[in-house]
Amino acid sequence: MSAIQSAFPGAVLESRVESDRRLWITVDPKRLVEITQFLRDKKDFDHYSGAAGVDRINENLFEVVEILTSHGAHQVVVLMKVKVPRDKPSVRSLTGLYWNANWYEREIWEMFGINFEGHPELYPLLLPDELVGYWPWRKDFKGYPDTTTGERAIEQVGPDGYTEFKIMPHPELIKAGVLPERPKYPTFREREEAEIKSDSEMIMHMGPQHAIVPGPFLLDLLIEGERVKKAFLDVGYIHKGIEKIMENRTYLQGIVYTDRMCYLASITNNEAYCGAVERLLGITPPERAQYIRVILAELSRIQSHLLGTGEFLTLLGAATYSPFQYMIIDREDIVYLMESITGARITHTFVRFGGVRNDLPDGFADKARPILKRMRERTEEYMDLLHSDPIYTRRMRGIGVLSPGDARRLGVSGPPLRASDTPYDMRREDPILVYPDLDFKVVTRKAGDAEARVEVRLEEILESIHIIEQCLDQIPDGPIQEKLPKKIKPEPGEAYYRVEDPRGEMGIYVVSDGSEKPYRVKVRGPVYAYMQALPPLLEGAYVADVVAIAGSMDACTSEVDR
């Protein structure tokens, strides 16, 4: 804080330093890029973690919150705000400093209508083209036009045979003469076709209607021969709108929606949201509850890695279909342990503000230990099996190499980053609950290829087993829940809380206005960063390797479209 104030006198308008290594500052919008460059170059904030927009409609302004961290140089998180008027809001883009700021700024633009000066491509990302201009995260948003009636969605077939759908505005908007001013930009198809430079190049469509694309997202490839010259990726096909929904539910009701962001990470999503709200409330869960939350988080990591790895192996063919069936059987044992605690297999809604919903069942440790022992043996078998399969190694080794520098520049986290020789893990970088009291190693590899990314996940299963066994040995007796009213009303304020979910850095930013509902909930998910990094990772690859590269990232598109 002192360094920023000394280097930029008068540029910091508001500030506070929190005990959880959070630095909150509001800066002069004209100095945003300079201050950010200072933090990056002089203070080792080399990781752009994301950005959030907030509509302060009662103050007639917008806030943009930039989240800056480092890849292990220190544990400080800077949350830097700029405030701009709601009338023609504009903020300077950070894409010149951080490559991965691109998608975060595009999302804020299409949801709030905040312009980012100098951004190279302010195009729709999560919304259909027809709905851009309604700015759905604004507080005065009245709802989209109804697209469920045949009269409203008009199908048009162009002369080249492509089918387009034009969504007509709501009749009441037409009658009132308040149609939004539509921004002008080339369509996704026009942007693709503009990249074709010769007759030897063509666009090949690989998703979302394709059996080998790991998730419902659009993936088009500009190819020349068998090589990928450029990849185009579009998301938003699941369009859940969870963040907006949570602004219209009580804090407690919001927990159930965090499960649905990614069912493979529902427990860690619970943890990220509840942890942020606990920061707003100024409470700490009892120690026994913290152990239970860690046990469930690590069980969740094991089942996620089993399913993600098993599904991925089926995409490669050859002898790799059998492990999927075995991994699903083994995963059932882990899901059984989770179900014995939470009563649910997939969407648990188990973590509570100030604790957990219920205690471990009687005899849980005795049930868990033999399952964990068997899981350790099975995981070691899988590692030996994959190493001994020549088809698997030829499809994976040296494919989709992500250097440590590129991995950090592209903003990925979790196993893909750790497979590129970067020991970046929230359980160490931003430790929560009882993780500081537990012994475990951060698994890394040096190769940075598709094979290394799978190896990291399998070895992380072994570390998760080690963590759970320690928790079973150390867990104390005592309460599992702080007493709180069902409808909580945190004091006005904001909090940011990070966890290491199965796919990497998951952060949730929550703003309270003192009411029983959050004023703003912003999710910073790891897969959103994976997806943005995928196109440059695919450039130059063989078409045959696209599936191995994309699948090795272990993406959960559901979380992207939250």
C-alpha positions as CSV (number, residue, x, y, z in Angstrom):
1,M,0.0,0.0,0.0
2,S,2.8,2.4,0.9
3,A,4.7,1.6,-2.3
4,I,1.6,2.4,-4.4
5,Q,0.9,5.7,-2.6
6,S,4.6,6.7,-2.9
7,A,4.8,5.9,-6.6
8,F,1.4,7.5,-7.5
9,P,0.6,10.4,-5.1
10,G,-3.1,11.2,-5.0
11,A,-4.1,8.3,-7.3
12,V,-5.5,6.1,-4.5
13,L,-8.9,7.3,-3.5
14,E,-9.9,4.7,-1.0
15,S,-7.9,1.8,0.6
16,R,-8.0,-0.8,3.3
17,V,-5.7,-3.7,4.2
18,E,-7.3,-6.9,5.6
19,S,-5.7,-9.6,7.8
20,D,-6.3,-12.3,5.2
21,R,-3.7,-10.7,2.9
22,R,-6.3,-8.7,0.9
23,L,-5.5,-5.2,-0.3
24,W,-8.6,-3.3,-1.4
25,I,-8.0,0.0,-3.2
26,T,-10.0,2.4,-5.3
27,V,-7.9,4.3,-7.8
28,D,-8.2,7.1,-10.3
29,P,-9.5,5.5,-13.5
30,K,-6.9,7.5,-15.5
31,R,-4.1,5.9,-13.5
32,L,-5.4,2.3,-13.7
33,V,-3.0,1.0,-16.3
34,E,0.1,2.7,-14.8
35,I,-0.7,1.3,-11.3
36,T,-1.3,-2.2,-12.7
37,Q,1.9,-2.1,-14.6
38,F,3.7,-1.0,-11.4
39,L,2.2,-3.9,-9.5
40,R,3.1,-6.4,-12.3
41,D,6.7,-5.3,-12.9
42,K,7.8,-4.1,-9.5
43,K,5.7,-6.1,-7.0
44,D,5.5,-9.5,-8.8
45,F,1.7,-9.5,-9.4
46,D,2.2,-11.6,-12.5
47,H,-1.2,-13.4,-12.3
48,Y,-4.4,-11.7,-13.6
49,S,-7.0,-13.6,-11.6
50,G,-10.1,-12.0,-13.1
51,A,-12.4,-9.0,-12.9
52,A,-15.9,-8.2,-11.7
53,G,-18.4,-5.5,-12.6
54,V,-20.8,-4.0,-10.0
55,D,-23.7,-1.8,-10.7
56,R,-24.0,0.8,-8.0
57,I,-27.2,2.1,-9.4
58,N,-28.1,4.2,-6.3
59,E,-24.8,6.1,-6.7
60,N,-25.3,6.3,-10.5
61,L,-22.0,4.6,-11.3
62,F,-20.4,1.3,-12.1
63,E,-17.4,-0.3,-10.4
64,V,-14.9,-2.6,-12.1
65,V,-12.8,-4.7,-9.7
66,E,-9.5,-6.0,-11.0
67,I,-8.1,-9.1,-9.1
68,L,-4.3,-9.4,-9.1
69,T,-2.2,-12.1,-7.5
70,S,1.2,-13.7,-8.0
71,H,2.5,-17.1,-8.9
72,G,4.1,-17.9,-5.6
73,A,6.1,-14.7,-5.0
74,H,3.8,-13.7,-2.2
75,Q,0.3,-14.4,-0.9
76,V,-1.2,-10.9,-1.3
77,V,-4.4,-10.4,-3.3
78,V,-5.0,-6.9,-4.7
79,L,-8.6,-6.0,-5.5
80,M,-8.3,-2.8,-7.3
81,K,-11.4,-0.8,-8.2
82,V,-12.2,2.0,-10.6
83,K,-15.5,3.8,-10.5
84,V,-17.1,5.3,-13.7
85,P,-20.5,7.0,-14.3
86,R,-23.4,4.9,-15.6
87,D,-23.8,7.2,-18.6
88,K,-21.5,5.9,-21.3
89,P,-19.2,4.1,-18.9
90,S,-15.6,3.4,-20.1
91,V,-12.5,1.9,-18.5
92,R,-9.0,1.4,-20.0
93,S,-8.3,-2.2,-21.0
94,L,-5.6,-4.2,-19.3
95,T,-5.2,-6.6,-22.2
96,G,-1.9,-4.9,-23.1
97,L,-0.5,-6.0,-19.7
98,Y,-2.3,-9.3,-19.2
99,W,-3.2,-11.5,-22.2
100,N,-5.9,-13.3,-20.2
101,A,-7.8,-10.1,-19.3
102,N,-9.5,-10.5,-22.7
103,W,-12.4,-12.7,-21.8
104,Y,-13.0,-11.1,-18.4
105,E,-13.4,-7.7,-20.0
106,R,-15.6,-9.0,-22.8
107,E,-17.9,-10.6,-20.2
108,I,-18.3,-7.3,-18.3
109,W,-18.9,-5.4,-21.5
110,E,-21.7,-7.7,-22.7
111,M,-23.3,-8.0,-19.3
112,F,-23.0,-4.3,-18.1
113,G,-22.3,-2.3,-21.2
114,I,-19.0,-1.0,-19.8
115,N,-16.6,-0.1,-22.7
116,F,-12.9,-1.1,-22.4
117,E,-10.8,1.3,-24.2
118,G,-8.1,-0.4,-26.3
119,H,-9.6,-3.9,-26.1
120,P,-8.8,-5.7,-29.4
121,E,-12.1,-7.6,-29.7
122,L,-15.2,-6.5,-27.7
123,Y,-17.5,-9.2,-29.2
124,P,-20.2,-11.3,-27.5
125,L,-18.9,-14.2,-25.5
126,L,-21.6,-15.8,-23.3
127,L,-24.7,-14.2,-24.9
128,P,-26.3,-14.9,-28.3
129,D,-25.6,-11.9,-30.6
130,E,-29.3,-11.0,-30.7
131,L,-29.4,-10.4,-26.9
132,V,-26.3,-8.2,-26.7
133,G,-27.3,-4.6,-25.8
134,Y,-29.7,-5.5,-23.1
135,W,-26.9,-5.5,-20.4
136,P,-28.5,-8.2,-18.2
137,W,-26.4,-7.7,-15.0
138,R,-27.5,-4.1,-14.7
139,K,-29.8,-3.5,-11.7
140,D,-32.5,-1.9,-14.0
141,F,-32.6,-4.9,-16.4
142,K,-36.2,-5.9,-17.0
143,G,-35.7,-9.2,-18.7
144,Y,-35.0,-10.5,-22.1
145,P,-37.5,-10.7,-24.9
146,D,-39.4,-14.0,-24.7
147,T,-37.7,-16.4,-27.1
148,T,-40.0,-19.4,-26.6
149,T,-42.7,-18.4,-29.0
150,G,-42.5,-19.0,-32.7
151,E,-43.5,-15.5,-33.5
152,R,-40.6,-14.1,-31.6
153,A,-37.8,-16.2,-33.0
154,I,-37.8,-16.0,-36.7
155,E,-36.0,-18.6,-38.7
156,Q,-34.2,-17.4,-41.9
157,V,-32.3,-19.5,-44.4
158,G,-29.7,-17.5,-46.3
159,P,-28.7,-18.0,-50.0
160,D,-25.7,-20.1,-48.9
161,G,-28.0,-22.6,-47.0
162,Y,-27.1,-21.4,-43.5
163,T,-30.0,-21.1,-41.1
164,E,-30.1,-17.9,-38.9
165,F,-32.5,-17.1,-36.1
166,K,-33.5,-13.5,-35.6
167,I,-35.0,-12.7,-32.1
168,M,-37.5,-9.9,-32.2
169,P,-37.6,-7.4,-29.4
170,H,-40.3,-7.5,-26.8
171,P,-43.5,-5.8,-28.1
172,E,-43.7,-3.5,-25.0
173,L,-40.2,-2.2,-25.7
174,I,-41.1,-1.5,-29.3
175,K,-44.3,0.3,-28.1
176,A,-42.5,2.4,-25.5
177,G,-39.7,3.3,-28.0
178,V,-36.9,2.2,-25.6
179,L,-35.1,-0.4,-27.7
180,P,-31.5,-0.7,-26.6
181,E,-28.8,0.8,-28.8
182,R,-27.2,-2.3,-30.4
183,P,-23.4,-2.3,-30.6
184,K,-22.0,-3.0,-34.0
185,Y,-19.5,-5.8,-34.4
186,P,-18.8,-8.7,-36.9
187,T,-20.6,-12.0,-36.2
188,F,-18.7,-15.0,-35.1
189,R,-18.9,-16.5,-38.5
190,E,-17.7,-13.4,-40.2
191,R,-14.7,-13.3,-37.8
192,E,-13.8,-16.8,-38.7
193,E,-14.1,-16.4,-42.4
194,A,-11.9,-13.2,-42.2
195,E,-9.0,-15.4,-41.1
196,I,-9.1,-17.6,-44.3
197,K,-6.2,-16.4,-46.4
198,S,-6.0,-18.9,-49.3
199,D,-7.9,-21.7,-51.0
200,S,-5.8,-24.3,-49.2
201,E,-7.4,-23.3,-45.9
202,M,-10.8,-24.3,-44.6
203,I,-12.9,-24.1,-41.4
204,M,-13.6,-27.4,-39.8
205,H,-16.4,-27.6,-37.2
206,M,-15.7,-29.8,-34.1
207,G,-18.4,-28.8,-31.6
208,P,-20.7,-28.6,-29.8
209,Q,-22.5,-31.4,-31.8
210,H,-19.5,-33.7,-31.9
211,A,-18.9,-36.9,-30.0
212,I,-15.2,-36.2,-29.3
213,V,-15.5,-32.6,-28.0
214,P,-15.4,-32.8,-24.2
215,G,-18.3,-30.5,-23.4
216,P,-21.0,-28.4,-25.1
217,F,-18.9,-25.6,-26.5
218,L,-18.3,-24.5,-30.1
219,L,-14.8,-25.3,-31.4
220,D,-14.0,-24.5,-35.0
221,L,-10.5,-25.0,-36.5
222,L,-8.9,-23.1,-39.4
223,I,-6.8,-25.8,-40.9
224,E,-4.3,-26.1,-43.7
225,G,-3.7,-29.8,-44.5
226,E,-3.5,-31.6,-41.2
227,R,-2.3,-28.6,-39.2
228,V,-4.4,-26.2,-37.1
229,K,-3.5,-22.6,-38.1
230,K,-6.0,-21.0,-35.7
231,A,-8.8,-22.2,-33.3
232,F,-12.0,-20.4,-32.6
233,L,-13.9,-21.1,-29.4
234,D,-17.4,-19.9,-28.3
235,V,-19.1,-20.7,-25.0
236,G,-22.5,-19.8,-23.5
237,Y,-24.5,-22.8,-24.7
238,I,-25.7,-23.8,-21.2
239,H,-26.6,-20.2,-20.2
240,K,-27.5,-20.9,-16.5
241,G,-27.4,-17.3,-15.2
242,I,-26.5,-18.4,-11.7
243,E,-24.8,-15.2,-10.7
244,K,-27.9,-13.2,-11.5
245,I,-30.2,-15.7,-9.8
246,M,-28.2,-15.5,-6.6
247,E,-28.8,-11.8,-6.4
248,N,-32.5,-12.6,-6.1
249,R,-32.2,-15.3,-3.4
250,T,-31.3,-15.1,0.3
251,Y,-27.8,-16.0,1.2
252,L,-28.8,-19.4,2.4
253,Q,-30.8,-20.1,-0.7
254,G,-27.8,-19.3,-2.8
255,I,-25.8,-22.3,-1.6
256,V,-27.9,-24.7,-3.7
257,Y,-27.0,-22.9,-6.9
258,T,-23.3,-23.2,-6.3
259,D,-23.7,-27.0,-6.6
260,R,-25.0,-26.6,-10.1
261,M,-22.1,-24.6,-11.4
262,C,-20.1,-27.8,-11.8
263,Y,-21.5,-31.0,-10.2
264,L,-18.0,-32.5,-10.0
265,A,-16.9,-29.6,-7.8
266,S,-20.1,-29.0,-5.9
267,I,-18.4,-29.2,-2.4
268,T,-15.6,-26.8,-3.3
269,N,-18.1,-24.5,-4.8
270,N,-20.1,-24.6,-1.6
271,E,-16.9,-23.8,0.3
272,A,-15.9,-20.9,-1.9
273,Y,-19.3,-19.2,-1.5
274,C,-19.8,-19.9,2.2
275,G,-16.2,-18.9,2.9
276,A,-16.8,-15.5,1.3
277,V,-20.0,-15.0,3.2
278,E,-18.3,-16.0,6.5
279,R,-15.7,-13.3,5.8
280,L,-18.6,-10.8,5.5
281,L,-20.0,-12.0,8.8
282,G,-16.7,-12.1,10.5
283,I,-17.1,-15.7,11.7
284,T,-14.9,-18.8,11.7
285,P,-16.3,-22.3,11.6
286,P,-15.5,-24.6,14.6
287,E,-12.4,-26.8,14.2
288,R,-14.3,-30.0,13.8
289,A,-16.4,-28.5,11.0
290,Q,-13.2,-27.4,9.3
291,Y,-11.9,-30.9,9.3
292,I,-15.2,-32.2,7.9
293,R,-15.1,-29.6,5.1
294,V,-11.5,-30.6,4.2
295,I,-12.4,-34.4,4.2
296,L,-15.3,-33.7,1.8
297,A,-13.2,-31.4,-0.4
298,E,-10.5,-34.0,-0.9
299,L,-13.1,-36.8,-1.5
300,S,-14.6,-34.5,-4.1
301,R,-11.2,-34.0,-5.7
302,I,-10.7,-37.8,-5.9
303,Q,-14.0,-38.6,-7.6
304,S,-13.6,-35.6,-10.0
305,H,-10.2,-36.8,-11.1
306,L,-11.4,-40.3,-11.6
307,L,-14.4,-39.3,-13.7
308,G,-12.5,-36.6,-15.6
309,T,-9.6,-38.9,-16.4
310,G,-11.8,-41.9,-17.3
311,E,-14.0,-39.9,-19.7
312,F,-10.9,-38.4,-21.3
313,L,-9.3,-41.7,-21.9
314,T,-12.4,-42.9,-23.9
315,L,-11.7,-40.1,-26.4
316,L,-8.3,-41.6,-27.2
317,G,-9.6,-45.0,-28.2
318,A,-7.3,-48.1,-28.3
319,A,-6.8,-49.8,-25.0
320,T,-7.9,-46.8,-22.9
321,Y,-11.6,-47.6,-22.8
322,S,-11.2,-50.2,-20.0
323,P,-9.8,-47.8,-17.4
324,F,-12.9,-45.7,-17.7
325,Q,-15.1,-48.6,-16.6
326,Y,-12.7,-49.4,-13.8
327,M,-12.5,-45.7,-12.7
328,I,-16.3,-45.4,-12.6
329,I,-16.5,-48.5,-10.3
330,D,-13.8,-47.1,-8.0
331,R,-15.5,-43.7,-8.0
332,E,-18.6,-45.3,-6.7
333,D,-16.8,-46.1,-3.5
334,I,-15.8,-42.5,-3.0
335,V,-19.3,-41.2,-3.9
336,Y,-20.6,-43.7,-1.3
337,L,-18.4,-42.1,1.4
338,M,-19.6,-38.7,0.4
339,E,-23.2,-39.8,0.4
340,S,-22.9,-41.3,3.9
341,I,-22.0,-37.8,5.1
342,T,-24.2,-35.5,3.0
343,G,-27.1,-37.7,2.0
344,A,-26.5,-36.8,-1.7
345,R,-24.3,-38.3,-4.5
346,I,-23.6,-35.2,-6.6
347,T,-25.2,-31.9,-5.5
348,H,-24.6,-31.8,-1.8
349,T,-25.6,-28.3,-0.5
350,F,-23.7,-29.4,2.6
351,V,-21.4,-26.5,3.7
352,R,-23.1,-23.9,5.9
353,F,-22.2,-20.4,7.0
354,G,-20.2,-21.1,10.2
355,G,-19.9,-24.9,9.8
356,V,-21.5,-27.9,8.1
357,R,-25.1,-29.2,8.0
358,N,-24.4,-32.4,10.0
359,D,-21.7,-34.4,11.6
360,L,-19.8,-37.4,10.3
361,P,-21.9,-40.6,10.7
362,D,-20.9,-43.2,13.3
363,G,-18.1,-45.4,12.2
364,F,-17.2,-43.3,9.2
365,A,-13.4,-43.6,9.8
366,D,-13.7,-47.4,9.9
367,K,-15.6,-47.4,6.6
368,A,-13.3,-44.9,5.0
369,R,-9.8,-46.4,5.7
370,P,-10.1,-49.6,3.7
371,I,-11.7,-47.8,0.8
372,L,-8.9,-45.2,0.8
373,K,-6.3,-48.0,1.0
374,R,-7.8,-49.8,-2.0
375,M,-8.1,-46.5,-3.9
376,R,-4.4,-45.9,-3.4
377,E,-3.5,-49.3,-4.8
378,R,-5.9,-48.8,-7.7
379,T,-4.5,-45.4,-8.6
380,E,-0.9,-46.8,-8.6
381,E,-2.2,-49.5,-11.0
382,Y,-3.7,-46.9,-13.3
383,M,-0.4,-45.0,-13.4
384,D,1.5,-48.2,-14.3
385,L,-1.1,-49.2,-16.9
386,L,-0.9,-45.9,-18.7
387,H,2.9,-45.8,-18.7
388,S,3.0,-49.3,-20.2
389,D,0.5,-48.5,-23.0
390,P,2.5,-47.5,-26.2
391,I,-0.6,-46.2,-28.0
392,Y,-1.4,-43.9,-25.0
393,T,2.1,-42.6,-24.7
394,R,2.4,-41.9,-28.4
395,R,-0.9,-40.0,-28.3
396,M,0.0,-38.0,-25.2
397,R,3.8,-37.6,-24.7
398,G,5.1,-34.3,-26.1
399,I,1.6,-33.3,-27.3
400,G,0.1,-29.9,-26.4
401,V,3.2,-28.7,-24.6
402,L,2.5,-25.7,-22.4
403,S,5.7,-24.0,-21.2
404,P,5.8,-22.6,-17.6
405,G,5.9,-19.1,-19.0
406,D,3.0,-19.6,-21.4
407,A,0.9,-21.4,-18.7
408,R,1.3,-18.4,-16.4
409,R,0.7,-15.8,-19.2
410,L,-2.5,-17.6,-20.3
411,G,-3.8,-17.6,-16.8
412,V,-4.5,-21.3,-16.3
413,S,-4.4,-22.9,-12.9
414,G,-4.8,-26.3,-11.3
415,P,-3.3,-29.4,-12.8
416,P,-2.5,-27.8,-16.3
417,L,-0.4,-25.2,-14.5
418,R,1.2,-27.6,-12.1
419,A,2.0,-29.9,-15.0
420,S,4.0,-27.0,-16.4
421,D,6.5,-26.9,-13.5
422,T,4.6,-24.2,-11.5
423,P,3.6,-25.3,-7.9
424,Y,0.6,-23.0,-7.6
425,D,-2.1,-24.4,-5.3
426,M,-4.6,-22.4,-3.3
427,R,-4.1,-24.8,-0.4
428,R,-0.6,-23.4,-0.1
429,E,-1.0,-19.9,-1.7
430,D,-4.1,-18.9,0.1
431,P,-4.6,-21.5,2.9
432,I,-8.1,-22.0,4.4
433,L,-9.6,-24.2,7.1
434,V,-7.1,-26.6,8.6
435,Y,-4.9,-27.0,5.5
436,P,-1.9,-25.2,7.2
437,D,-2.0,-28.0,9.9
438,L,-1.8,-30.8,7.3
439,D,1.2,-32.4,5.6
440,F,0.9,-32.8,1.8
441,K,3.0,-31.9,-1.3
442,V,2.0,-29.9,-4.3
443,V,2.3,-32.3,-7.3
444,T,4.1,-30.9,-10.3
445,R,5.6,-32.1,-13.6
446,K,8.2,-30.5,-15.9
447,A,7.0,-31.7,-19.3
448,G,3.9,-29.5,-19.6
449,D,2.3,-31.9,-22.1
450,A,-1.0,-33.8,-22.2
451,E,0.5,-36.8,-20.5
452,A,1.9,-34.7,-17.6
453,R,-1.5,-33.1,-17.0
454,V,-3.1,-36.6,-16.5
455,E,-0.1,-37.7,-14.3
456,V,-0.6,-34.7,-12.0
457,R,-4.3,-35.6,-11.5
458,L,-3.6,-39.2,-10.7
459,E,-0.8,-38.4,-8.2
460,E,-3.1,-35.8,-6.7
461,I,-5.5,-38.6,-5.8
462,L,-2.7,-40.1,-3.7
463,E,-2.1,-36.8,-2.0
464,S,-5.8,-36.4,-1.3
465,I,-5.9,-39.8,0.3
466,H,-3.0,-38.8,2.5
467,I,-4.8,-35.6,3.6
468,I,-8.0,-37.4,4.4
469,E,-6.2,-40.0,6.5
470,Q,-4.5,-37.3,8.5
471,C,-7.9,-35.6,9.1
472,L,-9.4,-38.9,10.3
473,D,-6.5,-39.2,12.8
474,Q,-6.5,-35.6,14.0
475,I,-10.2,-34.5,13.9
476,P,-11.3,-33.2,17.4
477,D,-14.6,-33.5,19.1
478,G,-16.8,-30.4,19.4
479,P,-19.5,-28.4,17.7
480,I,-20.0,-28.4,13.9
481,Q,-21.9,-25.1,13.5
482,E,-21.9,-21.6,14.7
483,K,-25.4,-20.5,15.7
484,L,-26.8,-18.1,13.1
485,P,-30.3,-17.0,12.0
486,K,-31.7,-18.6,8.9
487,K,-31.9,-15.2,7.2
488,I,-28.6,-13.5,7.7
489,K,-28.0,-9.8,6.9
490,P,-24.2,-9.1,6.7
491,E,-23.1,-5.6,7.2
492,P,-22.5,-3.7,4.0
493,G,-19.1,-4.7,2.6
494,E,-17.4,-7.1,0.2
495,A,-15.3,-10.2,0.4
496,Y,-13.2,-12.4,-1.9
497,Y,-12.5,-16.1,-1.0
498,R,-10.4,-18.6,-3.0
499,V,-10.2,-22.4,-2.9
500,E,-8.4,-25.1,-4.8
501,D,-11.2,-27.0,-6.5
502,P,-10.4,-30.1,-8.6
503,R,-9.7,-27.9,-11.7
504,G,-7.8,-25.1,-10.0
505,E,-8.3,-21.6,-8.6
506,M,-12.0,-21.0,-7.7
507,G,-12.8,-17.6,-6.3
508,I,-16.1,-16.0,-5.3
509,Y,-16.5,-12.3,-4.8
510,V,-19.6,-11.3,-2.8
511,V,-20.9,-7.8,-2.2
512,S,-23.4,-7.1,0.7
513,D,-25.7,-4.1,0.9
514,G,-27.0,-5.0,4.4
515,S,-30.0,-6.8,3.1
516,E,-30.9,-10.6,3.3
517,K,-29.8,-11.1,-0.3
518,P,-26.3,-10.6,-1.8
519,Y,-26.0,-7.4,-3.9
520,R,-23.5,-9.0,-6.2
521,V,-22.0,-12.5,-6.6
522,K,-19.1,-13.0,-9.0
523,V,-17.6,-16.4,-9.7
524,R,-14.0,-16.7,-10.9
525,G,-13.8,-20.3,-12.1
526,P,-10.7,-22.2,-13.3
527,V,-12.3,-23.7,-16.4
528,Y,-13.2,-20.2,-17.8
529,A,-9.4,-19.6,-17.8
530,Y,-8.8,-23.1,-19.4
531,M,-11.2,-22.3,-22.2
532,Q,-9.6,-18.9,-23.0
533,A,-6.2,-20.6,-23.1
534,L,-7.3,-23.5,-25.4
535,P,-7.2,-21.7,-28.9
536,P,-3.5,-20.6,-28.6
537,L,-2.6,-24.0,-27.2
538,L,-4.1,-25.7,-30.3
539,E,-2.4,-23.5,-32.9
540,G,0.2,-25.5,-34.8
541,A,-1.1,-28.9,-33.6
542,Y,-2.2,-31.8,-35.8
543,V,-6.0,-32.1,-36.2
544,A,-5.6,-35.7,-34.8
545,D,-4.1,-34.3,-31.6
546,V,-6.8,-31.7,-30.9
547,V,-8.9,-34.1,-28.9
548,A,-5.9,-35.2,-26.7
549,I,-5.0,-31.6,-26.0
550,A,-8.5,-30.3,-25.3
551,G,-9.5,-33.3,-23.2
552,S,-6.3,-33.3,-21.1
553,M,-7.4,-29.9,-19.8
554,D,-10.3,-31.6,-18.0
555,A,-12.8,-28.8,-18.7
556,C,-16.2,-28.5,-17.1
557,T,-18.2,-26.3,-19.5
558,S,-21.0,-26.1,-17.0
559,E,-18.8,-23.9,-14.8
560,V,-17.9,-21.6,-17.7
561,D,-21.6,-20.8,-18.4
562,R,-22.5,-20.0,-14.8
